[in-house]
Amino acid sequence: MNLARKRLAQLRALMAAHRLDAYLVPSTDPHGSEYVPDCWQRRPFLSGFTGSAGDLVVARGSAGLWTDGRYFLQAAAELKGSGIKLMKQGVKGTPEIPAWLIAELGSGGVVGADPELLTGRLEAELRAALEPAGLKLKLVEGNLVDRIWADRPPPSQAPIEVLPEAIAGEKVSSKLRRVRASLAAAGAHAHLLTQPDAIAWLFNIRGRDVEHNPVVIAYAVVTADGAALYTDLDKATPELRRALGRAVVLRPYAELGAALGRLARQRPRVWVDTRFANAWVLSRLKGCSFIDAPTPVALLKARKNPVEVAGIREAHRRDGRALVRFLCWLERAVPEGGVSELSAAQRLRELRAEEERFRDESFAPIVGYRDHGAIIHYSATPESDRALAPEGLLLVDSGGQYLDGTTDITRTVLLGGGASDEERDRFTRVLKGHIAIARSRFPAGTAGRQLDAFARRALWEIGLNYNHGTGHGVGAYLSVHEGPQAISPTRCTGVPLEEGNLLSNEPGFYKEGAYGIRIENLVLTVRDDEHSSEECAFLRFETVTLCPIDTRLIDGALLDAGQRRWLDEYHEQVRRELSPRLDAAERAWLERATRPLG
């Protein structure tokens, strides 16, 4: 952490040169991304905190890092000795960033920020909060952290890949027609897209610009009679140019500003989402009128088409085979010794890589043994890596990127010995919440946040909870976190769940210093024919993840007959779908792991 202190001192020297009393270092990038390329990992470089979410604010004599409950334990460990105070978002007594700045700087203070990293929405909110208190927000072009980052990684040069229509399920021309219909209905003349996953979906392209997320760093502009894609043209292959044809014009990434300036001179009405579009981009559209709303691509992308749904199901069969092979190997290998958190994660990756159409992991795997499992987004390092012993709980959260689908699964397994009564109680209550979501039937128009409490009820009954949402949207060979749908009181924006939505179902429980429990499957939202009528359409979830849930951790007395039946039927499905794909030893293991509860 002396390194973090040194880097903070270097940044403060630059702040003084620019007459800044504080400087914002958000975790995002110019596209408002959750997961950012290595070349834009400024907050981890400066602070040492490596979680995917967290905003750093550096003042002349102090610094704070704001992150959510998924990362409290991890951030506390990684910030130790840095001089940066952990600010726990959502915890009573934790000030929001503007209030902290006002208290730290007082009237007359100047707060600096990179306009490419400050969304239009956040810029407006900060000005509204700071200016009445006598503070000034100063946008400084040219990121200050980059000036002290001597060995900053270069941007990815991986070529842009074309996603075949046989995988995507829809032509680019068809997708553009649907977007243009939305623009016409809203009275918009142009649409600026800033989010790489939306752009990847719209143009049927994939890339390797962000680790584990098959996206391309790009902007796009769609009008009634044209579409332009702004990206690194060195990565544009002849195949890409042929695929896009005359429907999409390719332009250099650096030309976006000038192109937006030309567009602005026409004074059009532009559809843009200021939650993601940055202040630098919006400044180039000065004089335009805005439709400030989520991109229509978000809802289109979230409704998986029949081809995507078929691919998702098949990808999960392959992923399930890899997981069963891994769990079978784990049961045998741990007692023999020599297995650690890191080596277990590596073995799981190797098994996935043997599957057809595997491209990458969908995120850095979380393999947490004993108390490491209580760190919700724990990531083992050579320094923290722990040997696995044939006792205690192991939490494994992982996923794969396949050409036809993205997976995300968590299993908590008993490595040996016996679980404590408390562990079995907590595991079973988490399972009850998981089953409650899996069995949910709800009228069309229901938002995911309306279902979230069902997953928590069994824990709430004994005064317990978990500090994350129950479910997030998942892409189709795209980002493992996708909106706008979610089963969460915070991530969900109120958008109703729709047929074709793919979400996670992942309640959990975490006891600091002891163990972590999470059970996660992915579910497809489908029509509920049994309950639907002419008066009211109903929806339900179809579980697509295929992998046993560890019955050794279940307290059967806590499950009712319906919950037992759900688990037995799920295990029967897992056995039926995966057994033909396994060898004799693996089939025998699966038979034992999926025995009915009785």
N, C-alpha and C positions, 0 to 999 in steps of 0.2 A: 504493500500500500504506500510505501515511500514513493513509488513511481506515480501513483495517483496524485500525491501531494505536489510532486515536482511539476506534473502537467497542469495542475490547477494554478500553480504559481506562474507558469508560462502564459496561461490564458489570461490571468489577471493583469499581467504586464501589457498584453494587447488591449484588454479592456480599458486600462488607464490611457493608452495612446488614443483610443477612440472616445475617451471621456464618457465611459459607461460605468455605472455603479453596480450593475448586475447584467448577466447574460444567460439567455435561455438555450438549453441544449436538449431538445426533445429526442425521443427515441425513433421518430419517424424519418421519412425521406421526402424529396420533393413531390412524391405522388401520394402522400398520406398513408403509406403502407405500414402494416403491423410488422411484417418481416422484411428487412431491408438488406440490400447487397453489402458485401464486406466493405466496399469502398465508402459506404455511408454509415458505418457503425461508429458514429462519433461518440455517443454517450457511453458505450462500453469502453472505448479507448480512453476516455477521460476519467471515468469513475471506477472502472473495474467491475461494475455490475453488469452481468451478461444476460439478464432476463429479457424477454421480448417486449415488455411494456415497462416504461418508467421514464419520467421527465426530470432532468437535472437543471437546477437553477444555481448559478454561481454568483455570489455577491463578493464584494471586496474582502470581507472578513469572515464570511460564512458560506455554507452551501447546503442545499437540501435536495434529496431525491424522492420523488413521489411515485409510488407504485401501489398495485392492488394486492389483495390478500393471497393471491396465488404465489407471490414472491416475497412475502414478509421474512420468512426464515432464510431464504437464499440471499436476499439483499442484505440482511443483518450480517451474514457471514462475509459476503464479498466486499462490503463497505467498511469493514472493521479496519481502523487505523488510517482511513483516508481523510478524515476530517469532514466527511459528508454525512449529514444527519438523515436518517431514514424517516420519511414522512409517510405514514400508513394511511392511504386513501380509504375513506369510508369509516375510519375509526374516530369515535368521539374525541374532540380536542385537537384533531389534526387540521390545521388551517389550509385552505385552498391556496394555490400559488399566488394569486393577486393579493390576498390578505397578508401572506407572509412577506411579500415584497414591500407592501405598505409599512408593515411593522419594522422591517429591517432597514429600509432606506429612508423613510420619512419624506416629507414634501421636498421637491426639488430633485429627487433621484431620477436617473436616466436608466432605463432598461433596454438592453439591446437584444436583437433577434435577427436571424437570417430569414429574409422574406420568402425564401424557397422552402423553409421548414415550418412556417407559420401559416396555417390554413386561414382562409378568409374569415371563416366563422370565429376562429380563435383570436385573430387580430382584432376584430370588432369587440369581442368580449373583453379582451385585455384593455383596450383603450377605454371602454366604458367603465371598467373597474378602477383603473389607475389614474386617469386624468382628473376625476373629481377630488382625488387625494393629493393632487399636485405632482404626480409622477408622469414622466414622459416615456412613451414607447418609441424607440428609434430603430428603424429597419436598416441593417448594415449588409449590403451585398458583398458576397465573398465570405464564406464561413470562416470564423476565427479559429475554430478547432483545426481545420485543414492546414492552417499556417504553422501549427506546431507538430503536425503529424508527418514526420519525416519519411516513414516507411509505409505510408498509406497504400493499401492494395489498389491495383488498377481495376477499372470496370471489366466485367466479364466480356470475353470476345467469342463466346460460344455462338455458333450460327443459329439463326431463327429456324425453328422446325414448323413444317406444315402439318396440321392435324387432319388426316383424311376425312372426307365426308362420311365414310363408312363407320368411323369412330364418333365424329361430332354429331352426326344425325341430322344436319341441316347445312345448306349452302350459305356462304357469306352473303350472297346477294339476297337471300331470303331474310337473313337476320337484319341486314341493312334496311330492307323494306319495312320490317316490323318496327325498327327504331324510328324510321322516318314517319311512320304512321303516328307514333307517340308524339313526335315533334309537331306534326301538323295539328294534331288534336289540341295541343297546348299552345299553339300559336308561336312556336319557336322557329327561328330561321337557321339556327346552327346549334350544334351540341359539342361541347368540349369534354372529352373523356380524359381523366387523369389517372385512373386506377388501373394498374397493369393487369389484374385478373379480368376486369371487364373488357379490356382491350384484347386480351388473349382469346376470350370467348367469342367476341364479336367477329374477329378476323380469322378464327380457326388457326391460331398459331400458338406455339409453345416455345419455351426457351429455358436457359439455365443461368439467368442473370441473378437469381436469388436462391440461396441454398435451400433445397428441399421444395421450393415452390416453382413450378415449371412456367414461369412468366418471363416476359420480355420488358425491359425498361423502355417505355414509350409513352407518347401522348397521341391523341387522335382527335380529329375534328370531322364531324359528319354534318353535311348540309342536305338540302332537298335534292340536289343533283350531283353530289360528289362526296368523297371521303378521302382523307389524307392521314397517313400514319407517319409519325415523326419518331425516328429511332436511329440507331447506329447503322448506317448503310453498309458498313464493312461486314455486317452479320447477315445481310440480305442475300440469300442464295438464289441462283437461277430458278430453282423449284418454287421459292416463295414468290418471285416476280411472276412466274407463269400462273400460279394459283390465284393471285390477287388480280392479275390481268388489268383491264382498264377500270375496274370497279373501285380500285383503291390506288391512290398516288402515294409513292414512297418518298419521303423527304428526310433530310438530316435532322437529328434531334435538336441541334443548335439553332435551327431555323424557326423554331416554334414562336419565339418572341416576335420576330419580324412578321410572321404570318398572322399572328393575332393582332398586331398593330394594323395591318392592312384590312383585316376583317373589321376591326373596331371603327375604322374610318367610314364604313358603310352604315354604321349605327344600327346593327341588327339586334334582334332579341335572341339572347344566347342562353341555352339551358346549361347550367353548371351547378355542381354540388359544392358549396363553399365549406362543407365539412371536410372535404378532401383537397379541393383545388387550393393551391398556395397563393399567398399574397402577391408574389412576384408575377405569377401568371395573370391574376385578376387585374393587376395594375396595367397590363398590356391591353386589357379590354375596357379601359376607361372610356366612358361615354356610351357604352352599350347598356341596354336594359337587360336584366337577368331574370330567368326563371330559376330560382334557387331551390332545387329539389334533388332527391337521389336520382341517379341516372336510370333511365328505363331499362338499361341493360341488367341492372341488379336483379329485378324480378324475373326477367326473361331467363337469365342464367340460372337462377335458383330453381326454376321449374324444369327439372330434367325431362328431356324428351324420351320417347320409347327406346330409341337406340342407346342413349346414355344409360337409361335404367337397366337395360339388358347387360351393358358393359359393366355397370356397377355390381350387379349380382354375380357375374362371372369373375370379376376381380376379387370379390370377397370369397369365392370358393377357393381361388388360388391362395389368397392370403390366409384363409383358414387352414389350408394344408400346411403352409409354412409354420403357422402358430402351433398346430398340434405336434408337428415334428420337433419344434423347439421345446415345448413343454415335456414331451417324452424324453428328449435328450437331457433337459435340465434335471428331471427326476433321477436319471441314472448318473449324470456327471457330477452333481454337487457332492454326494457322499464320497466320491472318489477323490475329491479335492482339486484345487487348482483353478476353480471357477470364481470369477469376480464380477462385479457389476459391469465393468467395461468389457470383459471377455464374453459375458452373456449377451450384451448388446451386439457385439460383433458377430457372435454366432447366429443371432436372429437375423441380422442383416444378410449374412451369407445364405441362409435358408431362403429368405425372400428373393434374393438375387438369382436363385435357381429357377424361379417361377417365370413362366412365359409372360412377356410384355412388361416385366419389371423395369422401372426406370430409375428409381431412387427411393429413399425413405421419405415419408411425408413431413417429418420433423425430426429433430434430434431426439433419440429415444430417451425415455425416463425409466431408468432401472434403479430403484431405490430399495435397499435392504434395511430392514428394521426401522430405525429412526429416520433414515434417509427417505423412506417412503412418506414421511409426514411433511417433507418439503414438496409442496404440490407440483412444482415444475423443476424438480431436482435434475441436474445433469452431471453425471460423474466425470471427474477429471483424474488425471494420474495422481494428483495429491489427495483427492477425496475417495478414490476407488477403494472398495471394501471387499474382502474375500467373503464368499457365500458359504455358509455352514448348513448342515442338514437339520435346521431348526429355525423357527421364526417365520415372519411374513416377508414376502418379496412383492413389490409393486412394479409391474412392467406396463408402461404406456408407450405405444409405438404405432407406426403406420407405414404404409407403402404407397408409392406413386406408381401406378400401372398405366399403360397407354390407354386403357379403357375404364379407369376408375381410381379413386383415392380412398384409402382406408385409414381408420383410426380406431384402435382397440386398447382397452386397459383390462388386465387381469391381475388380481391379487391372489397369490398362491402360498400355500403352506409348504415350506421346504423340507419339513420333517418334524418329528416329535408331535406334540399336541398343542393345539391352540388354547389359550386361556379362555375362561368363560367370558371375560370382557371382550376379547377379540372376536369370539364367535357371535356374541350379542351384536356388536357394532357391525360386523360383516353382514349379518342377516338383516339388520335394519336398512343398511345400504341396498341390499338385494331387494328388499320389499319396495323401496323407492324406485329402483330400476324397473321392477316388474310393473309398478303402478303406471309408469310412463309407457312401457311397452304395450300394456293392455288398454291404454286410453282410447276412448271413442269420444269425439267432440264435434259439435256442429261447425260447418263451414263458416269462416269469419272469426274463428278463435285464434287468438295470438298465443305464441309460445309462453309468454310470461304468465298467462292464466293457468298453465299446467305445472309450472315450476314447483308450487307448494306441494303437489301430490308426491313428488320425489323426496321431500323433506319430512313428511308427516311422521314417519316412524321414528326419526331422530328427534324431531321436535317434542314428541311425546315424553321423552326423558331429558329434555332440556339441552339437546345437542343440535349442531348445525354444521354446514361446511361453507367455506369462504370462496366459492366460485359458482358460476352458473351451472345449470344441469345439462344444457345442450347448446351447441353451436352449429351453424350451417357448415356443410362440407361441399367442396367443388367436385366436378367430374374431371379427373386428371387436371386439377387446378389446386387452389389454395385449400389447406386443411381447415382453415377458419374462413367461413364465407357468410356474408349477410344477404339480406337484412333479417331473415328469420333466425330465431334463437329460442331456446327454452331457458329463460333467464330473466330475473327481475331488472337487470341492468343492460345486458347486451341487446335484448329484444327492444325494438323501436316501436312495437305495437302493430307491425305488419302481420296480417293473418297468415297462418299456415295454409299451404296449398298443395294439391296433388303434385307429386314430383319433387317436393322438397326433401333433401337428404340432410339429416341432423344427427348429432351425437346424443346419446342417453347415458350420462355419466355422473350419477350421484357419488358421493364419497364421504369419508370421515378421516380425520387426521389428529393424532394425539402427539403433540410436540415431544420430542425426545424418546418416543416409544415405537410408533408404527403408523403407517398410512394404509388406507383402504379405498379403492375406487373400482367400480365395475362399469365398463363402457362398451357399448355396442353402437353401431350406426343403424338408423331406422329411416325407412322411406315413408313419406306421407302418401297414403293411397285412399281411394274412395271406400267407404264402409257401406257396402251394398245391403248388409243385414239391417242396418238402422236408418238408412236413407229413405226418404219418402218424397212425394211431390211437394209437400210443404216445407221440408227441411233436408238439405243434403248433409250427411255426416262423413267424417274422415276418421281414419285410424292409422296406426303405425305398423309397418312390416319390418321386422328385424332382419337385416341382411348380413350382419356379422355372424360368422360361424366358428365358434370355439367354446369348449367346455368352461363352465363356471365351477370353481373348486367347491365341491359339496362337503369336503372335510371341514370347512369353515362355517357350515350352516348349523344354526340351532333350530332344529325342525319344529320345536314347540312354538316358535314365533310365526311360523307360516300357516296360513289358512289353506283350505282345500284348493281354492282357485289358484293361489300362488304356487302350490306344489304342482298342480296340473300344468301351469304355464312352464315351469322349469323342466318338468319331465318331457313335455312336448317339444320344447326348444332343444333339449339334449337329443331327443329322438331325431329331430331334423338335422342336427349337426352330424350325428352318427350316419344317417342315411346319405347325406350329401358328400361327406368327406371320406368315408371308409373305402370306396372304390379307388381313391387317389393315394392310398397309403400302403406301405409294405406290411407284412404280417405282424411284426413287433409293434409298429405304430397303431395298427388296427386293434391289437390286443389292449394297448394302453388306452385307446379311445373308448373301447368297450367298458373298461373299468371306470373311466372318468365320467361316463355318461349314464351310469346305472340309475334307474329310477330311485327316487328318495324312499319309496316304500311306506 
